Amino acid sequence: MAKTWYAYVGGTAGDPTLARNYSRIAGKPGCDSGAFVCAIYAPDGGIAPISPLSGNLLTYIANGLSNLVPEPQLPIGTKYFVYMKASS
């Protein structure tokens, strides 16, 4: 299944685990690390990613919020599926 980047745009109580709180963007995000979710790489669902978000993606989001860096971190050199940013 094709994947694309989606920026976190807030919405429903600011919950980054809900697919409806993301909007498709053209290309890779320009953010990297920080305390807030910036963007996710998810299965292409059109304007928003396919809902619900996968268990792996939810784990990466939780880890990003905890570690403040792109996820997953392991194995080293893996493709990031969640990017973080410094401010909301």
Protein Blocks (a to p, Z undefined) as FASTA:
>chain_A
ZZdddddebhjhhiakbfklpccdedjdfbfbdjbdfbdcdddebjbccddddfklmmmm
mmmmmnopacdfbdehiacfbdcdfbZZ
